[in-house]
Amino acid sequence: MYLIQLYSNMPNVFQAMTFNRGLNVILARVKRKKDQSRDSHNLGKSLLIEVLEFALLKDVSNELFLKKHYELFSEFAFCLSIGFGDGNH
């Protein structure tokens, strides 16, 4: 099994992510260097992992940000396209 794409019904808020076959790296880069309060922390890397785990049907705890802030995310739907070893989707 391999990941193909993670996307949402809210593309203006959550941009679709397409995965490569093999190794994928989550890299966060600060775009506004003038803002000294921002660094490579708190840019959403861990939240992306939580969305992936959610899409892969991990148990949902009350600490999951989607559940913790339900009023903000109630309209969101996340979809994960997966492939299998034979190349079929």
DSSP file (Angstrom, degrees, kcal/mol; ACC not computed):
  #  RESIDUE AA STRUCTURE BP1 BP2  ACC     N-H-->O    O-->H-N    N-H-->O    O-->H-N    TCO  KAPPA ALPHA  PHI   PSI    X-CA   Y-CA   Z-CA
    1    1 A M              0   0    0      0, 0.0     2,-0.3     0, 0.0    83,-0.2   0.000 360.0 360.0 360.0 142.5    0.0    0.0    0.0
    2    2 A Y  E     -A   83   0A   0     81,-2.2    81,-3.1    19,-0.0     2,-0.3  -0.987 360.0-107.7-145.4 154.3    1.2    3.5   -0.7
    3    3 A L  E     +A   82   0A   0     -2,-0.3    79,-0.2    79,-0.2     3,-0.1  -0.599  31.1 173.0 -82.6 139.7   -0.3    7.0   -0.4
    4    4 A I  E     -     0   0A   0     77,-3.0    15,-2.8     1,-0.3     2,-0.3   0.767  61.7 -12.4-109.4 -55.6   -1.3    8.9   -3.6
    5    5 A Q  E     -AB  81  18A   0     76,-1.2    76,-3.2    13,-0.2     2,-0.5  -0.991  44.2-155.3-155.1 141.8   -3.1   12.0   -2.5
    6    6 A L  E     +AB  80  17A   0     11,-2.5    11,-3.0    -2,-0.3     2,-0.3  -0.983  33.4 157.9-114.7 125.9   -4.6   13.7    0.6
    7    7 A Y  E     -A   79   0A   0     72,-2.6    72,-3.2    -2,-0.5     2,-0.3  -0.917  25.1-145.9-146.1 170.3   -7.3   16.3   -0.2
    8    8 A S  E     -A   78   0A   0      6,-0.5    70,-0.2    -2,-0.3     8,-0.1  -0.876  31.0-117.1-134.8 162.8  -10.3   18.0    1.4
    9    9 A N  S    S+     0   0    0     68,-1.6     3,-0.1    -2,-0.3    69,-0.1   0.446 111.1  65.8 -77.3  -0.3  -13.6   19.4    0.3
   10   10 A M    >>  +     0   0    0     67,-0.3     4,-3.0     1,-0.1     3,-1.7  -0.625  60.4 164.6-118.2  68.9  -12.2   22.8    1.4
   11   11 A P  T 34 S+     0   0    0      0, 0.0    -1,-0.1     0, 0.0     5,-0.1   0.724  72.5  61.0 -65.2 -20.5   -9.4   23.3   -1.2
   12   12 A N  T 34 S+     0   0    0      1,-0.1     3,-0.2    -3,-0.1    -2,-0.0   0.714 118.2  29.7 -75.2 -19.0   -9.1   27.0   -0.4
   13   13 A V  T <4 S+     0   0    0     -3,-1.7     2,-0.6     1,-0.3    -1,-0.1   0.789 129.0  35.0-104.8 -42.9   -8.2   26.1    3.2
   14   14 A F  S  < S-     0   0    0     -4,-3.0    -6,-0.5    -6,-0.0    -1,-0.3  -0.922  78.8-148.1-120.6 104.6   -6.5   22.7    2.8
   15   15 A Q        -     0   0    0     -2,-0.6    -3,-0.1    -3,-0.2    -9,-0.1  -0.499  28.5-103.9 -73.4 136.8   -4.5   22.4   -0.4
   16   16 A A        -     0   0    0     -2,-0.2     2,-0.5    -5,-0.1    -9,-0.2  -0.267  32.4-147.8 -59.6 144.0   -4.3   18.9   -1.8
   17   17 A M  E     -B    6   0A   0    -11,-3.0   -11,-2.5    -3,-0.1     2,-0.5  -0.973   5.5-158.2-119.0 126.3   -1.1   17.0   -1.3
   18   18 A T  E     -B    5   0A   0     -2,-0.5     2,-0.3   -13,-0.2   -13,-0.2  -0.890  13.2-146.6-104.0 133.0    0.2   14.5   -3.8
   19   19 A F        -     0   0    0    -15,-2.8     2,-0.2    -2,-0.5     5,-0.1  -0.685   6.8-130.8 -99.7 150.1    2.7   11.9   -2.5
   20   20 A N        -     0   0    0     -2,-0.3     2,-0.3     3,-0.1   -17,-0.2  -0.631  33.4 -99.5 -89.6 154.6    5.6   10.3   -4.4
   21   21 A R  S    S+     0   0    0     -2,-0.2     2,-0.3   -19,-0.1    -1,-0.1  -0.590  97.4  12.4 -68.2 137.1    6.2    6.6   -4.5
   22   22 A G  S    S+     0   0    0     -2,-0.3     2,-0.3     2,-0.0    -2,-0.1  -0.744 119.5  10.9  97.1-144.7    8.9    5.8   -1.9
   23   23 A L        -     0   0    0     -2,-0.3     2,-0.4    -4,-0.1    -3,-0.1  -0.532  59.0-173.2 -79.2 133.2   10.1    8.3    0.7
   24   24 A N        -     0   0    0     -2,-0.3     2,-0.4    -5,-0.1    -5,-0.1  -0.968   8.2-154.9-122.6 143.1    8.2   11.5    1.3
   25   25 A V        -     0   0    0     -2,-0.4     2,-0.8     2,-0.0    -2,-0.0  -0.951  11.6-140.3-121.5 136.5    9.5   14.3    3.6
   26   26 A I        +     0   0    0     -2,-0.4     2,-0.5     2,-0.0    19,-0.0  -0.870  30.9 176.1 -94.8 112.9    7.4   16.9    5.5
   27   27 A L        -     0   0    0     -2,-0.8     2,-0.4     2,-0.0    -2,-0.0  -0.974  13.7-162.3-122.9 127.6    9.5   20.1    5.3
   28   28 A A        -     0   0    0     -2,-0.5     2,-0.4    12,-0.1    16,-0.1  -0.916   7.7-173.8-112.2 136.4    8.3   23.4    6.6
   29   29 A R        -     0   0    0     -2,-0.4     2,-0.4    14,-0.1    10,-0.0  -0.992  25.8-124.5-131.4 134.2    9.8   26.6    5.6
   30   30 A V        -     0   0    0     -2,-0.4     3,-0.2     1,-0.2    10,-0.1  -0.649  22.2-171.8 -76.2 125.5    9.2   30.1    6.9
   31   31 A K  S    S+     0   0    0     -2,-0.4     2,-1.0     1,-0.2    -1,-0.2   0.787  73.7  58.9 -90.7 -30.3    8.2   32.4    4.0
   32   32 A R    >   +     0   0    0      1,-0.2     3,-1.5     3,-0.1    -1,-0.2  -0.759  60.7 177.4-102.4  88.9    8.2   35.7    5.8
   33   33 A K  T 3  S+     0   0    0     -2,-1.0    -1,-0.2     1,-0.3     5,-0.1   0.728  75.0  67.3 -64.8 -22.0   11.7   36.0    7.1
   34   34 A K  T 3  S+     0   0    0      1,-0.1     2,-1.3    -3,-0.1    -1,-0.3   0.752  81.3  83.7 -70.8 -23.1   11.0   39.5    8.5
   35   35 A D    X   -     0   0    0     -3,-1.5     3,-1.5     1,-0.2    -1,-0.1  -0.684  60.1-176.2 -83.7  95.6    8.6   38.0   11.0
   36   36 A Q  T 3  S+     0   0    0     -2,-1.3    -1,-0.2     1,-0.3    -2,-0.1   0.633  74.8  69.9 -69.6 -14.4   11.0   37.0   13.8
   37   37 A S  T 3  S+     0   0    0     -3,-0.1     2,-0.4     2,-0.0    -1,-0.3   0.605  90.2  75.0 -79.7  -9.6    8.2   35.4   15.8
   38   38 A R    <   +     0   0    0     -3,-1.5     2,-0.2    -6,-0.2     4,-0.1  -0.842  53.4 152.7-105.2 138.7    7.9   32.6   13.2
   39   39 A D        -     0   0    0      2,-0.6   -10,-0.0    -2,-0.4    -2,-0.0  -0.688  65.6 -68.7-139.8-162.2   10.3   29.7   12.8
   40   40 A S  S    S+     0   0    0     -2,-0.2     3,-0.4   -10,-0.1     2,-0.3   0.426 107.5  89.3 -78.7   4.8   10.0   26.1   11.5
   41   41 A H  S    S+     0   0    0      1,-0.2    -2,-0.6     2,-0.1     0, 0.0  -0.688  85.0  21.7 -95.9 154.9    7.9   25.2   14.6
   42   42 A N  S    S+     0   0    0     -2,-0.3    -1,-0.2     1,-0.1    -2,-0.0   0.850  80.9 122.6  60.8  39.2    4.1   25.5   14.7
   43   43 A L  S    S-     0   0    0     -3,-0.4   -14,-0.1    -5,-0.0    -1,-0.1   0.397  88.7 -92.4-108.6  -0.3    3.7   25.4   10.9
   44   44 A G  S  > S+     0   0    0    -16,-0.1     4,-2.1     3,-0.0     5,-0.2   0.532  84.5 127.5 107.5   7.4    1.4   22.4   10.8
   45   45 A K  H  > S+     0   0    0      1,-0.2     4,-1.7     2,-0.2     5,-0.1   0.941  81.4  42.7 -62.7 -47.1    3.7   19.4   10.3
   46   46 A S  H  > S+     0   0    0      1,-0.2     4,-2.1     2,-0.2    -1,-0.2   0.866 112.0  54.6 -68.4 -35.8    2.3   17.5   13.3
   47   47 A L  H  > S+     0   0    0      2,-0.2     4,-2.3     1,-0.2    -1,-0.2   0.878 105.2  54.0 -65.3 -36.1   -1.3   18.4   12.3
   48   48 A L  H  X S+     0   0    0     -4,-2.1     4,-2.4     2,-0.2    -1,-0.2   0.919 107.4  50.3 -61.7 -43.2   -0.7   17.0    8.9
   49   49 A I  H  X S+     0   0    0     -4,-1.7     4,-2.7     1,-0.2    -2,-0.2   0.907 109.2  52.1 -60.7 -41.2    0.4   13.7   10.5
   50   50 A E  H  X S+     0   0    0     -4,-2.1     4,-2.5     2,-0.2    -2,-0.2   0.901 109.1  49.5 -62.7 -41.0   -2.8   13.8   12.6
   51   51 A V  H  X S+     0   0    0     -4,-2.3     4,-2.7     2,-0.2    -2,-0.2   0.917 111.7  49.1 -64.1 -42.7   -4.9   14.2    9.5
   52   52 A L  H  X S+     0   0    0     -4,-2.4     4,-1.8     2,-0.2    -2,-0.2   0.931 112.1  47.5 -61.9 -45.3   -3.1   11.3    7.8
   53   53 A E  H  <>S+     0   0    0     -4,-2.7     5,-2.5     2,-0.2    -2,-0.2   0.903 112.0  50.6 -62.2 -40.7   -3.6    9.1   10.8
   54   54 A F  H ><5S+     0   0    0     -4,-2.5     3,-1.7     1,-0.2    -2,-0.2   0.926 110.3  49.3 -60.2 -46.0   -7.2   10.1   10.9
   55   55 A A  H 3<5S+     0   0    0     -4,-2.7    -1,-0.2     1,-0.3    -2,-0.2   0.794 106.9  55.9 -65.9 -27.7   -7.6    9.2    7.2
   56   56 A L  T 3<5S-     0   0    0     -4,-1.8    -1,-0.3    -5,-0.2    -2,-0.2   0.257 123.6-107.4 -88.3  12.4   -5.9    5.9    7.9
   57   57 A L  T < 5 +     0   0    0     -3,-1.7    -3,-0.2     1,-0.2    -2,-0.1   0.775  55.8 169.8  71.0  32.5   -8.6    5.2   10.5
   58   58 A K      < -     0   0    0     -5,-2.5    -1,-0.2     1,-0.1    -5,-0.0  -0.404  51.0 -82.7 -65.0 151.0   -6.6    5.6   13.7
   59   59 A D        -     0   0    0      1,-0.1     2,-0.7    -2,-0.1    -1,-0.1  -0.308  46.5-126.7 -55.0 136.9   -8.7    5.7   16.8
   60   60 A V        -     0   0    0     -3,-0.1     2,-0.2    -6,-0.0    -1,-0.1  -0.805  28.3-169.6 -94.0 116.8  -10.1    9.2   17.4
   61   61 A S    >   -     0   0    0     -2,-0.7     3,-1.3     1,-0.1     6,-0.2  -0.554  38.1-108.1 -97.0 167.8   -9.3   10.5   20.9
   62   62 A N  T 3  S+     0   0    0      1,-0.2    -1,-0.1    -2,-0.2    -2,-0.0   0.646 117.2  64.5 -67.6 -13.7  -10.7   13.7   22.4
   63   63 A E  T 3  S+     0   0    0      4,-0.1    -1,-0.2     5,-0.1     2,-0.2   0.599  71.5 113.0 -86.0 -12.5   -7.3   15.3   21.9
   64   64 A L  S X> S-     0   0    0     -3,-1.3     4,-3.1     1,-0.2     3,-1.2  -0.432  72.6-132.4 -61.5 129.2   -7.5   15.1   18.1
   65   65 A F  H 3> S+     0   0    0      1,-0.3     4,-2.0     2,-0.2    -1,-0.2   0.802 104.8  59.4 -58.5 -30.6   -7.7   18.7   16.9
   66   66 A L  H 34 S+     0   0    0      2,-0.2    -1,-0.3     1,-0.2     7,-0.3   0.856 115.8  34.3 -65.1 -34.0  -10.6   17.9   14.6
   67   67 A K  H X4 S+     0   0    0     -3,-1.2     3,-1.2    -6,-0.2    -2,-0.2   0.850 115.4  55.3 -86.3 -39.4  -12.6   16.7   17.6
   68   68 A K  H 3< S+     0   0    0     -4,-3.1    -2,-0.2     1,-0.3    -3,-0.2   0.847 121.0  31.0 -62.7 -35.4  -11.3   19.2   20.0
   69   69 A H  T >X S+     0   0    0     -4,-2.0     3,-1.6    -5,-0.3     4,-1.4  -0.365  76.1 150.1-118.9  49.5  -12.3   22.1   17.7
   70   70 A Y  H <>  +     0   0    0     -3,-1.2     4,-1.4     1,-0.3     3,-0.2   0.838  66.5  62.4 -54.2 -38.5  -15.3   20.5   16.1
   71   71 A E  H 34 S+     0   0    0      1,-0.2    -1,-0.3     2,-0.2     4,-0.1   0.794 108.6  43.1 -61.7 -27.6  -17.0   23.9   15.6
   72   72 A L  H <4 S+     0   0    0     -3,-1.6    -1,-0.2     1,-0.1    -2,-0.2   0.782 124.3  33.2 -85.1 -29.7  -14.2   25.0   13.3
   73   73 A F  H >< S+     0   0    0     -4,-1.4     3,-1.5    -7,-0.3    -2,-0.2   0.284  80.8 107.7-113.2   9.1  -13.8   21.7   11.4
   74   74 A S  T 3< S+     0   0    0     -4,-1.4    -1,-0.1     1,-0.3    -3,-0.1   0.774  83.5  48.7 -62.9 -25.9  -17.4   20.3   11.2
   75   75 A E  T 3  S+     0   0    0     -3,-0.2    -1,-0.3    -4,-0.1     2,-0.2   0.534  91.4 103.8 -89.8  -7.1  -17.7   21.1    7.5
   76   76 A F    <   -     0   0    0     -3,-1.5     2,-0.4   -68,-0.1    -3,-0.0  -0.532  45.6-175.1 -80.6 140.3  -14.4   19.5    6.6
   77   77 A A        -     0   0    0     -2,-0.2   -68,-1.6     2,-0.0     2,-0.4  -0.997   9.6-158.4-128.5 130.1  -14.1   16.2    4.9
   78   78 A F  E     -A    8   0A   0     -2,-0.4     2,-0.4   -70,-0.2   -70,-0.2  -0.901   6.6-168.3-110.5 137.4  -10.7   14.6    4.3
   79   79 A C  E     -A    7   0A   0    -72,-3.2   -72,-2.6    -2,-0.4     2,-0.5  -0.967   5.8-161.7-126.3 142.1  -10.0   12.0    1.6
   80   80 A L  E     -A    6   0A   0     -2,-0.4     2,-0.5   -74,-0.2   -74,-0.2  -0.981   7.2-153.4-125.8 119.2   -7.0    9.9    1.2
   81   81 A S  E     -A    5   0A   0    -76,-3.2   -77,-3.0    -2,-0.5   -76,-1.2  -0.784  20.0-174.3 -89.2 132.3   -6.3    8.1   -2.1
   82   82 A I  E     -A    3   0A   0     -2,-0.5     2,-0.3     7,-0.3   -79,-0.2  -0.902  10.0-157.0-125.8 156.1   -4.2    5.0   -1.7
   83   83 A G  E     -A    2   0A   0    -81,-3.1   -81,-2.2    -2,-0.3     2,-0.3  -0.812  10.8-134.2-124.2 168.1   -2.6    2.5   -4.1
   84   84 A F    >   -     0   0    0      4,-1.6     3,-2.8    -2,-0.3     4,-0.1  -0.790  37.1 -90.1-121.6 166.5   -1.5   -1.0   -3.9
   85   85 A G  T 3  S+     0   0    0      1,-0.3    -1,-0.0    -2,-0.3    -2,-0.0   0.678 120.1  60.3 -49.9 -26.7    1.7   -2.8   -5.0
   86   86 A D  T 3  S-     0   0    0      2,-0.1    -1,-0.3     1,-0.0     3,-0.1   0.473 115.3-109.4 -86.2   0.8    0.3   -3.7   -8.4
   87   87 A G  S <  S+     0   0    0     -3,-2.8     2,-0.2     1,-0.3    -2,-0.1   0.405  74.2 134.2  90.6  -3.2   -0.2    0.0   -9.4
   88   88 A N              0   0    0     -4,-0.1    -4,-1.6     1,-0.1    -1,-0.3  -0.586 360.0 360.0 -80.7 144.3   -4.0   -0.1   -9.3
   89   89 A H              0   0    0     -2,-0.2    -7,-0.3    -6,-0.2    -1,-0.1   0.366 360.0 360.0-104.8 360.0   -5.8    2.8   -7.5
